[in-house]
Amino acid sequence: MPLPGIGNGRPVDRGGRPGKRGEPGARRGDPGARRVMAHRRAPGVFLCASLLLAACTSNPVATEPPATPTPALTVDPTPSVSEAPFERAAWPAGGSACDTEGYTGRIGRIAAVDARTVRFTLCAPDGAFLARIADPALGILDAATIERLAEDPASARSLAGTGPYRIDRWTSGEDAILVAAGDPGTASEAPTLVLRWAADPTQRTFELQSATVDGIDAPGALDIERIATQPELAVVPRAALATVFLAFGNEEAFAGVRVRRAIAASLDRAALAAAAFPAGSAAATHLVPCVVPGGCAGEAWYTFNAPAAAAELAAARFDLDGSYTIHVPNRPLAGLANPAAVAEAVAVQLRDNLGLEIAIDVMTARNFDAEVAAGTLEGLYLSSTSSSVADPVAYLDPLFRAGLKATTATRGKEVRAALAEAAATADAEAREAALGRANDAIRSVVPLIPLVNPGSVVAFRADVDGVATSPLGTDPLGAFTPGDRSQLVFMGIGEPTGAYCGDQRSADALRVCALVTEPLYAFAADALRPEPRLAERCTPDADAVVWTCTLREGVVFHDGSRLDAGDVLATYVAQWDASAPLRAARPEATFAAWAALFGGTLGNAPD
């Protein structure tokens, strides 16, 4: 019988649904796991989960965490076989969404072509597609798991992924215990991970000093100083994903490029990072953090040289006796908790190095944003750039996009042209060259001055080997060797709702999601460089509009069910379609990751 569709009511393509076969030797559970039968799926039963049919929605249940530990799904050494054959499917069923009135998304259609092939058809060329699909929010789940999440949000604490660890127990308010999912002899350095949380940085530091945990995230500023003096502990920096910059408004005094270059060379960015920013911060060499591939293509920023800067400013006939202002908003910026304090530090340098007297104007956030957008601010202003997408274009385009009246855009014609080239190609060398031209144009015209990449730190017991940090917080904890101990205990800041990150974005959430689930691509441990994970490869057509992903063969989830293209389709549609059961069950959730990565959704968000 025909099955109803979702969103606009169009019927679903039912060319087939992938079957799953658990295979001995391919499973990821440990040999001591209790015997639990892997689920069986009859044709049509879980098709509604795969394609997220509105007819299969159920009333949302309470999202309060369970008071007792939630046991993990475990795997039978010889999982039972699903009887459903593979069925081809696509969404939207009626064709591409790109021409739909009011649709603002990047993806036009996703098709499960065969059991191991997924085809993404985009609405425009996208050279950053691999960086988008590498986000931890897009960890692939079994279609039946997605259906369970819609019915019971608490099942996020026991879901089965394909990642290096599976959830063994999750005790709300206490801890989550993860065990290595690989076969004996191939397990991670730490067979067991214990994740704990404490909002108070002093408590986290106390736990580390007491050796009740092996590592902590984000110790407080004073705690960092104490930790650094203790030989049994170590502080490790975490790379930044934001850049704080000083921009020039429309004041006539700053209209000349020689003036802007002189001011750029007068600022000691390293001293600013040390004096006014958290530990782990560093002077910016480009507007995009270097941890983002292509972000630091092109020539580095001007070297600090106060005498030369003062001479250049005098040669440009700049009025040293004038009154000038740095404008800041009365709210935090990305990577910048106290803009006014940083503005004061910048003003001190401009006074000491150039003899300028600078006032600080703290504006309401509404007025600040409006005047920046309109290009009406005079003097200087402090702001920052960041992005949820590890793509330099995503960092730069909001500042230089055509049609913007902001002074960064009106002075950025050459930057725009280079960014357009970078966005439209998937060729790595061509992208790098175009991004280099964009950065060089910013350096030449100086519409703004990159100042600091605000960072943070983690701290570990000194006997923990192999520590590496991720800018996203998805530190590869399983690769760390916790001394002579068989488990590694890490304390974060806030307990996530589970191992599903489509509707949560904290570093603590991304950390557990990256351990339990895997996207098609994932970022390298120490950089935002996308690498194949569940996909063997994803290749674009000549225009970078159609991307075809081939899945790895023989991948199984922690519960024994086998990965196929239908699971990829189900995972994406669950976030993409506003009428999907998973979204409907979470009316309070924003699914912000999808909006940041791919723009608009299909249909209207649920009321």
C-alpha positions in Angstrom: 0.0 0.0 0.0 1.3 3.5 -0.7 2.9 5.3 2.2 2.2 9.0 2.8 5.1 11.5 2.6 6.1 14.2 4.9 6.3 18.0 4.6 4.4 18.9 1.5 2.6 15.5 1.3 4.4 14.3 -1.8 4.7 10.5 -2.1 8.0 8.9 -1.2 10.0 7.1 -3.9 9.8 3.5 -2.9 12.3 1.9 -5.2 13.5 -0.1 -2.2 14.8 0.0 1.3 18.3 -1.2 2.4 18.4 -4.4 4.3 21.0 -4.9 7.0 23.1 -8.0 7.8 25.2 -8.3 10.9 28.3 -10.4 10.1 30.4 -12.4 12.5 33.8 -10.7 12.8 32.5 -7.4 11.6 30.7 -6.4 14.8 32.0 -3.7 17.1 30.9 -5.0 20.5 33.2 -6.5 23.0 33.2 -10.3 23.5 31.8 -10.0 27.0 28.6 -8.3 25.9 25.3 -9.7 27.0 23.2 -11.5 24.4 20.8 -9.1 22.8 19.2 -9.8 19.5 19.8 -7.1 16.8 16.6 -5.7 15.6 14.7 -7.1 12.6 13.1 -4.8 10.1 10.3 -6.0 7.9 9.8 -4.1 4.6 7.8 -0.9 5.2 8.0 -1.1 9.0 11.0 1.2 9.4 10.7 2.8 6.0 8.9 5.5 7.9 11.9 6.0 10.1 14.2 6.0 7.1 12.2 8.6 5.2 10.7 10.1 8.4 7.1 10.0 7.3 4.7 12.3 9.1 2.2 9.4 9.4 4.6 7.7 11.7 4.9 10.5 14.2 4.2 9.9 17.8 3.4 12.2 20.7 6.6 13.6 22.3 7.5 12.1 25.6 9.0 13.8 28.6 12.7 14.7 28.1 13.6 14.4 31.8 16.7 12.1 32.2 16.2 8.8 33.8 17.0 8.6 37.5 18.8 5.3 37.1 21.6 4.3 34.8 20.5 3.7 31.2 22.1 0.4 29.9 23.8 0.4 26.6 22.6 -1.7 23.7 24.9 -4.7 23.4 25.6 -7.1 20.6 25.1 -10.7 20.0 28.3 -12.4 18.7 26.2 -13.6 15.8 23.5 -10.9 15.2 20.3 -11.8 13.6 19.8 -10.9 10.0 17.3 -8.3 8.8 15.0 -9.7 6.2 14.3 -6.5 4.3 16.0 -6.1 0.9 17.6 -2.8 -0.1 15.1 -0.2 -1.5 16.2 2.8 -3.4 14.9 6.1 -2.0 15.3 9.8 -2.4 14.1 13.0 -0.7 12.3 15.1 -1.7 10.5 12.4 -3.7 9.2 14.7 -6.4 12.5 16.3 -7.3 14.9 19.0 -6.2 13.9 21.5 -3.5 16.1 24.2 -5.0 13.3 25.8 -7.0 10.8 25.7 -4.2 9.5 29.1 -3.4 11.0 30.4 -0.2 13.5 27.6 0.2 16.9 28.9 1.3 18.8 25.7 1.8 22.0 24.5 0.1 20.8 20.9 -0.6 18.3 20.2 -3.3 18.0 16.4 -3.1 19.5 13.4 -1.4 19.2 9.9 -3.0 20.1 6.5 -1.6 21.1 5.1 -5.0 22.2 1.7 -3.8 23.2 0.2 -0.5 26.6 1.8 -0.6 26.0 5.0 -2.6 24.5 8.3 -1.6 24.1 11.2 -4.0 23.8 14.8 -2.8 22.5 17.3 -5.4 23.1 20.9 -4.3 21.6 24.2 -5.3 24.9 25.8 -6.1 28.6 24.8 -6.4 30.1 24.2 -2.9 33.8 23.6 -2.5 33.3 23.2 1.2 30.9 20.3 1.1 33.3 17.9 2.8 33.8 20.3 5.7 30.0 20.5 6.1 29.4 16.8 6.2 32.3 16.3 8.6 30.5 18.1 11.4 29.8 15.8 14.5 26.1 16.8 14.3 25.8 14.6 11.2 26.9 11.4 12.9 25.1 8.6 11.0 22.5 6.6 12.9 20.5 3.6 12.0 17.0 4.5 10.7 15.3 2.6 13.5 17.4 4.4 16.1 16.1 7.7 14.6 12.6 6.5 15.0 13.3 5.6 18.7 14.8 9.1 19.3 11.6 10.7 18.0 9.5 8.5 20.4 11.9 8.7 23.4 14.5 11.5 23.5 16.1 9.8 26.5 17.2 7.0 24.2 20.0 9.4 23.1 21.8 8.1 26.2 21.9 4.6 24.9 21.9 4.9 21.1 24.1 2.7 19.0 26.5 4.4 16.6 29.6 3.2 14.7 32.2 5.2 16.6 35.2 3.9 18.5 33.3 3.8 21.7 29.8 2.5 22.7 27.7 3.7 25.6 27.9 1.2 28.4 26.0 3.2 31.1 24.8 6.7 31.4 23.8 7.9 34.9 22.1 11.3 34.6 23.7 13.9 36.9 26.7 11.7 37.5 28.7 10.2 34.6 28.6 8.4 31.3 30.8 5.3 30.9 31.9 4.4 27.4 33.8 1.2 26.4 35.9 0.6 23.3 33.8 -0.9 20.6 36.7 -2.5 18.6 37.7 -6.1 18.7 40.2 -7.2 21.4 43.7 -6.2 20.4 42.5 -3.3 18.4 40.9 -1.3 21.2 41.9 2.3 21.9 44.7 3.2 24.4 42.0 3.6 27.0 39.6 0.7 27.0 37.1 2.6 29.1 36.3 6.3 29.1 34.4 7.9 32.0 32.9 11.3 31.2 31.9 13.6 34.1 30.8 17.2 34.3 31.1 20.2 36.7 30.1 23.8 35.9 32.5 25.3 38.5 36.0 25.5 37.1 37.4 25.5 40.7 35.7 22.1 41.3 37.1 20.7 38.0 40.6 21.8 39.1 40.2 20.3 42.5 39.2 17.0 41.0 42.3 17.0 38.8 44.6 17.9 41.7 43.0 15.2 43.8 43.7 12.7 40.9 40.0 11.6 40.8 40.0 12.6 37.1 42.7 12.4 34.5 41.8 15.6 32.6 39.5 18.6 32.7 38.2 21.2 30.2 38.6 24.9 30.6 40.2 25.5 34.0 39.8 29.0 35.4 42.4 31.7 34.8 43.8 31.5 38.4 43.6 27.7 38.3 45.7 27.6 35.2 48.5 29.5 37.0 48.4 27.0 39.9 48.3 24.0 37.6 51.3 25.2 35.7 53.4 25.1 38.9 52.6 21.5 39.7 54.9 19.0 37.9 52.3 16.2 38.2 49.9 18.2 36.0 50.1 19.7 32.5 48.3 22.5 30.7 47.6 22.0 27.0 46.3 24.7 24.7 43.2 24.3 22.5 43.2 26.1 19.1 40.8 28.9 18.6 37.9 29.0 16.1 37.4 32.8 16.2 39.4 35.9 15.4 38.9 39.3 17.1 39.6 42.2 14.8 39.7 46.0 14.8 37.8 47.5 11.9 37.8 51.0 10.4 34.5 52.9 10.2 33.6 55.5 7.6 35.5 58.4 9.3 37.4 60.5 6.8 40.6 60.3 8.9 40.8 56.6 8.2 40.0 56.8 4.5 43.6 56.5 3.3 45.1 53.0 3.0 48.5 54.3 4.3 46.8 55.4 7.5 45.2 52.0 8.0 48.4 50.1 7.3 50.3 52.3 9.7 47.8 51.5 12.5 48.0 47.8 11.6 51.8 47.8 12.1 51.5 49.8 15.3 49.7 47.1 17.3 51.6 44.4 19.2 49.2 41.6 18.7 51.2 39.0 20.7 51.3 41.4 23.7 47.6 42.0 23.3 46.9 38.3 23.4 48.9 37.8 26.5 47.5 40.8 28.4 43.8 40.9 27.5 42.8 37.3 26.4 42.5 33.9 28.1 45.4 31.4 28.3 45.8 29.6 25.0 45.1 32.7 22.9 47.6 33.7 20.1 48.3 36.6 17.8 46.3 36.3 14.6 48.4 36.1 11.4 45.3 36.1 9.1 41.6 36.9 9.5 40.7 33.2 9.5 42.3 30.9 12.2 45.1 28.8 10.7 43.5 25.6 12.1 40.9 26.0 9.3 42.3 24.6 6.0 43.1 27.4 3.6 42.6 30.0 6.3 46.2 31.2 6.3 46.9 31.0 2.6 48.7 34.1 1.4 51.1 36.4 3.1 51.0 36.8 6.9 49.9 40.0 8.6 52.1 43.0 9.1 55.0 42.6 11.6 54.8 44.9 14.7 57.0 47.9 14.2 55.9 50.9 16.2 58.6 53.4 15.0 58.0 52.6 11.3 54.3 52.9 11.9 54.6 56.3 13.6 56.7 57.5 10.7 54.2 56.3 8.1 51.4 57.9 9.9 53.2 61.2 10.0 54.0 60.9 6.3 50.3 60.4 5.6 49.6 63.7 7.4 47.3 62.0 9.9 46.0 64.4 12.6 47.6 63.2 15.7 45.8 65.7 17.8 42.3 64.6 16.8 39.8 62.8 19.0 39.1 59.2 18.0 36.8 56.4 19.3 36.7 52.6 19.4 33.1 51.4 19.5 32.2 48.1 21.2 28.9 46.3 21.9 27.7 45.8 25.5 27.6 42.0 25.0 30.2 39.3 24.4 31.4 38.6 20.9 32.5 35.2 19.6 35.7 34.5 21.5 35.5 37.8 23.4 33.8 37.9 26.7 34.6 41.5 27.5 34.9 43.7 24.4 35.4 46.9 26.4 38.4 45.5 28.3 40.1 44.5 25.0 39.3 47.9 23.5 41.0 49.6 26.5 44.1 47.5 25.8 44.1 48.5 22.1 43.7 52.1 23.1 46.7 51.9 25.4 48.8 50.6 22.5 47.6 53.3 20.1 48.4 55.9 22.7 51.9 54.6 23.6 52.9 53.7 20.0 51.4 56.4 18.0 50.4 59.1 20.4 46.7 58.8 19.7 44.0 59.5 22.3 41.2 57.0 22.0 37.9 57.0 23.7 35.8 53.9 24.3 32.2 53.9 23.3 30.1 51.0 24.7 27.0 50.8 22.6 23.8 48.7 23.0 24.2 45.6 20.9 21.2 46.5 18.8 22.6 49.9 17.9 26.1 48.6 17.4 24.9 45.9 15.0 22.7 48.3 13.1 25.4 50.9 12.6 28.0 48.4 11.6 25.6 46.9 9.0 24.7 50.4 7.7 28.3 51.5 7.5 27.6 54.6 9.6 30.0 54.1 12.5 32.8 56.6 12.6 36.2 55.9 14.1 37.1 52.3 14.9 35.1 49.3 16.1 36.0 46.0 17.7 34.3 42.8 16.4 35.1 39.1 15.7 34.5 36.5 13.1 33.7 32.8 13.6 31.9 30.0 11.8 30.3 26.7 12.4 31.7 25.6 9.1 35.4 24.9 8.8 35.6 26.9 5.6 37.4 30.3 5.1 34.6 31.5 2.8 32.2 31.0 5.7 34.3 33.2 7.9 34.9 36.0 5.3 31.7 36.2 3.3 29.6 37.7 6.1 32.1 40.6 6.2 32.7 41.2 2.5 29.5 40.0 0.8 28.2 42.0 -2.2 25.4 44.4 -1.3 26.6 44.9 2.3 27.0 48.6 3.4 29.5 47.7 6.1 32.8 49.4 5.5 34.5 46.0 5.4 32.4 45.2 2.3 32.6 48.5 0.6 36.4 48.2 0.7 36.5 44.6 -0.2 35.7 44.2 -4.0 38.9 42.2 -4.7 38.2 40.0 -1.6 34.7 39.2 -2.9 36.0 38.1 -6.3 38.5 35.8 -4.8 36.0 34.3 -2.4 33.6 33.6 -5.2 36.3 31.6 -6.9 37.1 29.6 -3.8 33.4 28.9 -3.1 32.8 27.5 -6.5 35.5 24.9 -6.8 36.3 21.7 -5.0 39.9 21.6 -6.4 42.2 21.9 -3.4 44.9 23.8 -5.2 42.5 26.2 -6.9 40.8 26.9 -3.6 44.1 27.5 -1.8 45.2 29.9 -4.5 41.9 31.8 -4.5 41.9 32.0 -0.7 45.5 33.3 -0.8 44.4 36.1 -3.1 41.5 37.0 -0.8 43.8 37.2 2.3 46.4 39.2 0.3 43.7 41.6 -0.7 42.6 42.1 2.9 46.2 42.7 3.9 46.7 45.2 1.1 43.5 47.2 1.6 43.3 46.8 5.4 39.5 47.3 5.9 40.2 45.7 9.3 43.1 44.4 11.4 43.1 40.8 12.7 44.2 40.9 16.3 43.9 37.7 18.3 42.6 34.2 18.0 41.1 33.7 21.5 41.9 30.2 22.7 41.4 28.1 25.8 43.2 25.2 27.5 42.7 21.8 28.9 44.6 20.2 31.8 45.7 16.6 32.3 47.7 14.6 34.8 51.3 14.6 33.5 51.4 10.8 33.0 48.7 10.9 30.4 50.5 10.4 27.1 49.4 11.4 23.6 47.2 14.4 24.5 45.9 16.3 21.5 43.1 18.8 21.5 40.5 19.6 18.9 39.2 23.2 18.2 35.7 21.8 18.4 36.3 20.1 21.8 36.1 16.6 20.2 39.4 15.6 21.7 40.4 12.0 20.7 40.3 10.8 24.3 40.6 7.2 23.2 44.0 7.9 21.8 45.4 9.0 25.2 47.3 6.6 27.4 46.2 7.2 31.0 49.5 6.1 32.7 49.1 2.6 34.0 45.3 2.9 34.4 42.8 1.0 32.3 40.3 3.9 32.1 40.5 7.6 31.4 38.3 10.0 33.4 37.6 13.4 31.8 35.6 16.2 33.4 33.8 18.6 31.1 31.5 21.5 32.0 27.9 20.6 31.4 26.1 17.2 30.9 24.7 16.8 27.3 21.3 15.2 26.7 22.9 12.2 25.1 25.0 11.2 22.1 22.8 12.8 19.4 24.1 16.2 18.3 21.5 17.3 15.8 19.9 19.5 18.4 22.7 20.4 20.8 26.0 22.2 20.2 28.1 22.4 23.3 31.6 21.1 23.3 30.6 18.4 25.9 27.9 17.2 23.5 30.1 17.2 20.4 32.8 15.3 22.4 30.5 12.3 23.3 28.9 12.3 19.8 32.3 12.1 18.1 33.2 9.1 20.3 30.0 7.2 19.7 28.9 8.2 16.2 30.7 8.9 12.9 29.8 11.2 10.0 30.5 10.4 6.4 33.7 12.4 6.8 35.2 13.6 10.1 37.8 16.1 11.1 41.4 15.1 11.8 42.2 14.9 15.5 44.3 18.0 15.6 42.9 20.1 12.8 39.7 20.8 10.9 40.8 18.8 7.9 38.0 16.5 6.7 38.9 12.9 6.2 36.9 9.9 5.1 35.1 8.1 7.9 32.0 6.1 7.1 32.4 7.1 3.4 35.3 5.7 1.5 35.2 8.8 -0.6 32.8 11.6 -1.7 33.5 12.9 -5.1 32.1 16.0 -6.9 31.1 16.4 -10.5 32.9 19.0 -12.5 30.7 21.8 -11.2 30.9 20.8 -7.5 27.1 20.6 -7.5 26.5 16.8 -7.4 28.5 14.9 -4.7 28.5 11.1 -4.8 29.5 9.3 -1.6 30.5 5.6 -1.5 30.1 4.0 1.9 32.7 1.7 3.5 31.7 -1.9 3.1 30.7 -4.1 6.1 30.3 -1.3 8.7 28.0 -2.3 11.6 26.4 -0.3 14.4 27.1 -1.1 18.0 23.8 -3.1 18.1 24.8 -5.3 15.2 22.7 -3.7 12.4 24.5 -3.0 9.2 25.1 0.5 7.8 23.6 1.3 4.4 22.7 4.3 2.3 19.2 4.4 3.8 20.6 5.3 7.2 22.5 8.2 5.7 19.3 9.5 4.1 17.3 9.0 7.3 20.0 10.8 9.3 20.0 13.9 7.1 16.3 14.1 6.5 15.7 14.0 10.2 17.3 17.4 10.5 16.5 18.7 7.0 12.7 18.3 6.9 10.9 20.5 9.4 8.0 18.1 9.6 10.2 15.1 10.4 9.1 13.2 13.5 12.4 13.8 15.2 11.9 17.6 14.8 8.3 17.4 15.8 9.2 15.6 19.0 11.6 18.4 19.9 9.6 21.7 19.4 12.0 23.5 21.7 15.1 22.5 19.8 16.6 24.8 17.2 18.7 22.2 15.2 21.1 25.1 14.8 23.8 22.9 13.3 21.8 22.2 10.2 20.9 25.9 9.7 24.6 26.8 10.0 25.8 24.0 7.7 23.1 23.9 5.0 20.8 26.8 5.5 17.0 26.4 5.3 14.9 23.4 6.0 12.1 21.8 3.9 8.7 23.0 4.9 7.9 25.1 7.9 9.3 24.5 11.4 6.8 22.9 13.7 4.8 25.3 15.9 
